């Protein structure tokens, strides 16, 4: 199945036919790259589920802009169709072409906000009545992400600061990789066209204003929603913006901070004359006692030829997933400072498996509400509106595991 839209007319529609053979050839040669070329035509591609999204150009295009656009297309289609895959494209072919027409115009990204697009491209593929203006005024305004005339009886702003910890620890307990990836998400229910200002304990801001560095954090790789006034942030680190209505991600950031494992894992694996194997895993919460990790899942790799599992846990439950060669130890609630044990017993085939298997790391998944590893804080949220209404901001902090792996002995 193929669908395409030629925006500038400078690349032949038949060029896309060469993409898959070229991709398969490069794959066989182990020389596959995100950008493939055939003559003067360049293919910039991404894969999502079972679909390839490919942009073709003959010019020296801004590659990062092209990839940003492709990922934005995935985001918009996913919000429209819930799951973006071949079947959802087939079922919504008309809407797909309507969206492609609005997302880009003559090779320039145009309206990429799905909430605004949904105002005039509906799930049924019907646009607004011809008697009305086909394009809502928001698209032609400077504030293209927010409609005018929004009214709420109760004005509120909800803020979620969500941080993922990416961690890799070797068998000796040394941290090999440690970083925090964070995002600040807002849920906005405000009338009119309010201007918001958000203040963080940002180290650069603290240095500009002469405050101490004790409780400040150094943000890296900061990425903002299009509503943020970037010039204002560059000048004085003020995060000033007119927000979209409802849910959106205001910003994301990264911190190269040394983080100790929040849930420390120790494991002992014993094989007995190639007929059985016993695994003991100890988990300890290395975060403050007043915090609780929810939905903890500890993935313990086991030999591929293991069978007849038996488990004993001091808390939670263990389940064998033979298709993934792992034991999943699930703990609903894990308070800080607590320590728990899981023992697993497996039978092994009587014939010794000669194949040397690498021992994959133990992976951990969890979420700790009202807790941030980085120490980032929302210091204030100011709402500026001509009508002078008062809005209630509410902040929640969450830390969760990202790529959290611990090598076993």
C-alpha positions in Angstrom: 0.0 0.0 0.0 1.3 3.4 -1.0 0.1 7.0 -0.5 2.0 10.1 -1.4 1.6 13.9 -1.8 3.9 15.9 -4.1 4.1 19.4 -2.7 6.6 21.2 -5.0 6.4 19.1 -8.2 10.2 19.0 -8.6 10.5 15.3 -7.8 8.8 12.7 -10.0 6.0 10.7 -8.3 7.6 7.5 -9.6 10.8 8.1 -7.6 9.2 6.5 -4.5 9.2 3.2 -6.3 12.9 3.0 -5.9 12.8 3.4 -2.1 12.0 -0.1 -0.9 14.5 -1.9 -3.2 17.2 0.6 -2.2 16.4 0.1 1.5 16.5 -3.7 1.2 19.8 -3.5 -0.7 21.4 -1.3 2.0 20.0 -3.6 4.7 21.6 -6.6 3.1 24.9 -4.8 2.9 24.6 -3.7 6.6 24.9 -0.1 5.3 21.4 1.2 6.2 21.3 4.9 7.1 18.4 7.3 7.9 19.1 9.1 4.6 19.4 7.2 1.4 20.2 8.7 -2.0 19.6 7.6 -5.6 21.2 10.0 -8.2 20.0 13.5 -7.3 17.0 12.3 -5.2 17.4 12.0 -1.4 15.1 9.8 0.7 14.7 10.8 4.4 12.8 8.1 6.1 11.5 6.9 9.5 9.7 3.7 10.4 6.7 3.5 12.7 5.0 0.2 13.4 4.7 -1.4 10.0 4.8 1.9 8.0 7.6 3.8 6.4 7.2 7.6 6.2 9.5 9.0 3.5 10.3 12.5 2.5 11.9 13.0 -1.0 13.9 16.0 -2.0 16.4 17.1 -4.7 17.6 20.1 -2.8 20.0 20.6 0.1 17.1 20.6 2.6 17.3 21.1 6.4 17.4 17.4 7.4 16.5 18.0 11.1 13.4 20.0 10.0 12.4 17.2 7.7 12.7 14.5 10.4 10.9 16.8 12.9 8.0 17.1 10.4 7.9 13.3 9.8 7.7 12.6 13.6 5.0 15.4 13.8 3.0 13.6 11.1 3.2 10.4 13.2 2.0 12.3 16.2 -1.0 13.9 14.4 -2.0 10.6 12.7 -1.7 8.8 16.1 -4.0 11.3 17.8 -6.5 10.9 14.9 -6.5 7.2 14.5 -5.3 6.0 18.0 -2.9 3.4 16.4 -0.9 4.4 13.4 -0.4 1.2 11.3 -1.2 0.0 7.8 -4.8 -0.9 8.6 -5.6 2.5 10.1 -4.2 4.2 7.0 -6.4 2.0 4.8 -9.5 2.8 6.8 -8.8 6.6 6.8 -7.3 7.2 3.4 -9.5 10.3 2.7 -8.6 11.9 6.0 -4.9 11.1 5.5 -4.8 13.1 2.3 -6.8 16.0 3.8 -4.3 16.1 6.7 -1.3 16.0 4.4 -2.8 19.0 2.6 -3.1 21.0 5.8 0.1 19.9 7.5 2.3 21.3 4.7 1.8 23.8 1.9 4.2 23.9 -1.1 6.9 22.2 0.9 6.5 24.5 4.0 5.1 23.1 7.3 1.8 24.8 8.0 -0.7 23.7 10.6 0.7 20.9 12.7 -1.4 21.2 15.9 -3.9 18.3 15.9 -6.4 20.1 18.2 -6.6 22.9 15.6 -6.8 20.5 12.7 -9.7 18.7 14.4 -11.7 21.9 14.3 -12.2 21.5 10.6 -11.0 18.0 9.6 -13.3 15.6 11.5 -12.9 11.8 12.0 -15.5 11.2 9.4 -13.4 13.1 6.8 -16.0 15.8 6.4 -14.8 19.4 6.5 -16.8 22.4 7.7 -19.8 23.5 5.7 -18.9 25.4 2.6 -21.0 28.4 3.8 -18.5 28.9 6.7 -14.8 29.8 6.3 -13.0 26.5 5.7 -10.0 27.6 7.8 -10.7 28.6 11.4 -9.3 32.1 12.3 -6.8 30.5 14.6 -4.8 29.2 11.6 -4.3 32.7 10.3 -3.6 34.3 13.7 -0.2 34.7 15.3 -1.4 32.3 18.0 -2.2 29.4 15.6 -2.4 26.8 18.5 -5.3 28.4 20.4 -8.8 29.3 19.4 -10.5 32.5 20.4 -13.6 32.8 22.6 -12.7 30.0 25.0 -14.7 30.3 28.3 -14.6 28.3 31.6 -16.6 28.9 34.8 -13.7 27.6 36.8 -10.2 28.6 35.7 -7.5 26.1 36.5 -4.0 25.0 35.5 -2.5 21.6 36.3 1.2 21.0 36.0 2.9 17.6 35.9 6.7 17.4 36.2 7.6 13.9 35.0 11.2 12.6 35.1 12.5 9.3 33.7 15.8 7.9 35.1 18.0 6.1 32.5 20.6 4.0 34.3 23.1 1.2 33.6 25.0 -0.3 36.5 27.7 -3.0 36.1 28.1 -6.2 38.2 30.4 -4.4 40.7 27.8 -1.7 41.4 29.5 1.1 39.5 27.2 3.4 37.5 28.2 3.2 33.8 25.4 5.5 32.4 23.2 7.9 34.3 20.9 10.6 33.0 17.5 12.1 33.7 15.1 12.9 30.9 12.2 15.2 32.0 9.1 16.8 30.7 6.7 19.4 32.0 3.1 18.8 30.9 0.2 21.2 31.4 -3.5 20.8 31.5 -5.0 24.2 30.9 -8.6 25.3 31.5 -8.5 29.1 31.1 -10.8 31.6 29.5 -9.8 34.1 26.8 -6.2 34.5 25.7 -4.2 34.4 28.9 -0.4 34.8 29.0 1.4 32.5 31.4 4.8 32.8 33.0 6.5 29.8 34.5 9.5 30.0 36.9 11.9 27.1 37.6 14.9 26.8 39.8 17.1 27.0 36.7 20.8 27.4 37.4 21.4 29.9 34.6 18.5 32.1 35.8 19.9 31.9 39.4 23.3 33.0 38.1 21.8 35.9 36.2 19.8 37.1 39.2 22.7 36.5 41.7 20.9 33.8 43.7 22.8 30.9 45.3 23.3 27.6 43.4 22.3 25.2 46.2 18.8 24.3 45.0 19.2 25.0 41.3 19.4 22.6 38.5 21.3 22.8 35.2 19.0 22.0 32.3 20.4 20.6 29.0 18.8 19.9 25.6 15.8 22.0 26.4 13.0 21.7 23.9 9.9 23.9 24.0 6.3 23.8 22.6 5.8 26.3 19.8 3.8 28.5 22.1 6.9 29.6 24.2 8.5 32.9 23.3 12.0 31.7 22.6 13.5 35.2 22.4 12.3 36.0 25.9 13.8 32.8 27.2 17.1 33.5 25.5 17.2 37.0 27.0 16.3 36.4 30.7 15.3 32.7 30.9 11.6 33.6 31.4 9.3 30.9 30.1 6.5 33.1 28.8 3.6 31.7 26.6 0.0 31.8 25.6 -1.0 28.1 26.1 -3.0 25.8 23.9 -6.4 24.7 25.4 -6.3 21.4 27.3 -3.3 18.9 27.5 0.1 19.7 26.0 3.8 19.2 26.7 5.3 22.6 27.5 8.9 21.5 27.5 11.3 18.6 27.8 14.9 18.6 29.1 17.8 16.3 30.0 20.2 16.3 32.9 23.6 14.5 33.0 23.4 13.9 36.7 25.0 11.0 38.6 22.0 9.2 40.1 22.3 6.3 42.4 19.9 3.4 41.6 16.6 4.2 43.3 15.8 0.5 43.5 19.0 -1.5 44.1 19.1 -5.1 42.9 21.4 -7.9 43.9 21.1 -11.4 42.4 22.7 -14.8 42.9 22.3 -17.5 40.3 23.3 -21.1 41.1 23.3 -24.0 38.7 23.2 -27.6 40.2 24.7 -30.3 38.0 22.9 -28.9 34.9 19.5 -30.2 36.1 18.2 -27.2 38.0 18.9 -23.5 38.6 18.1 -21.3 41.5 17.9 -17.5 41.4 17.8 -15.3 44.4 17.0 -11.6 43.9 17.1 -8.9 46.6 15.6 -5.5 45.9 16.1 -2.4 48.2 14.4 1.0 47.9 17.2 3.6 48.0 14.9 6.7 48.2 13.4 8.6 51.1 11.2 6.6 53.4 8.1 8.9 53.0 8.0 8.1 49.3 6.5 5.0 47.7 7.3 3.4 44.3 4.2 2.1 42.6 3.8 -0.6 39.9 7.3 -2.0 40.4 8.2 -4.6 37.9 11.6 -6.4 38.0 12.6 -8.4 34.9 15.0 -11.2 35.7 16.5 -13.1 32.7 16.6 -16.9 33.0 18.3 -19.5 30.8 16.4 -20.2 27.5 16.1 -23.9 28.3 14.6 -23.5 31.8 11.2 -25.1 32.7 9.1 -26.1 35.7 9.2 -22.7 37.5 8.6 -22.4 41.3 8.6 -19.0 43.1 8.7 -17.7 46.6 8.5 -13.9 47.3 8.5 -11.9 50.5 6.1 -9.4 48.7 4.2 -9.2 45.4 4.1 -12.0 42.9 6.4 -13.6 40.3 5.5 -14.8 36.9 7.5 -16.7 34.2 7.3 -15.4 30.7 9.0 -18.2 28.6 8.6 -16.3 25.3 10.9 -13.6 26.7 13.1 -15.8 28.9 12.4 -13.7 31.9 10.8 -13.8 35.4 8.7 -10.7 36.1 8.5 -9.9 39.8 5.6 -7.4 40.4 5.3 -5.3 43.5 2.3 -2.9 43.7 3.7 -0.7 46.5 7.4 -0.4 47.4 8.2 2.1 50.3 11.6 3.7 50.5 14.2 2.0 52.7 12.4 -1.4 52.5 14.1 -4.6 51.3 12.4 -7.6 49.7 13.4 -11.1 48.4 12.4 -13.3 45.5 13.6 -16.9 45.0 13.0 -18.8 41.8 13.7 -22.4 41.1 13.8 -23.8 37.5 14.5 -27.3 36.1 17.0 -27.6 33.2 17.2 -30.3 30.5 19.3 -33.3 31.4 21.5 -32.7 28.4 23.9 -29.8 29.1 23.3 -26.8 26.8 26.7 -26.2 25.3 25.7 -22.9 23.8 27.3 -20.1 25.9 24.5 -17.6 26.6 25.3 -14.0 27.6 23.7 -12.9 30.8 21.4 -10.0 30.0 20.9 -7.3 32.7 18.0 -7.1 35.1 15.6 -4.4 34.2 13.4 -2.4 36.6 10.2 -0.4 36.0 8.5 1.8 38.6 6.9 5.1 39.3 7.4 7.3 42.4 4.7 10.1 42.7 5.5 13.4 44.5 9.2 12.9 44.0 11.9 14.2 41.5 15.4 13.0 41.3 16.8 16.1 39.8 15.4 18.5 42.4 13.7 20.6 39.8 11.0 22.9 41.2 8.2 25.0 39.8 8.8 28.2 41.7 5.8 30.1 40.4 3.1 30.2 37.7 1.9 33.7 37.0 -1.3 34.2 34.9 -1.6 37.5 33.2 -5.1 38.3 31.8 -6.7 41.7 31.1 -10.0 40.6 32.8 -8.0 40.0 36.0 -9.5 36.6 36.8 -7.7 34.3 39.3 -6.7 30.8 38.3 -5.6 28.0 40.5 -2.3 26.3 39.5 -1.7 22.8 40.9 1.7 21.0 40.6 2.5 17.2 40.8 5.9 15.7 40.6 6.5 12.1 39.3 9.7 10.1 38.8 9.6 6.9 36.8 12.2 4.4 35.4 13.3 4.9 31.9 16.0 2.5 30.6 16.9 1.1 34.0 19.3 -1.9 33.9 21.5 -3.6 36.4 24.2 -6.1 35.3 24.2 -9.3 37.3 27.2 -11.1 38.8 
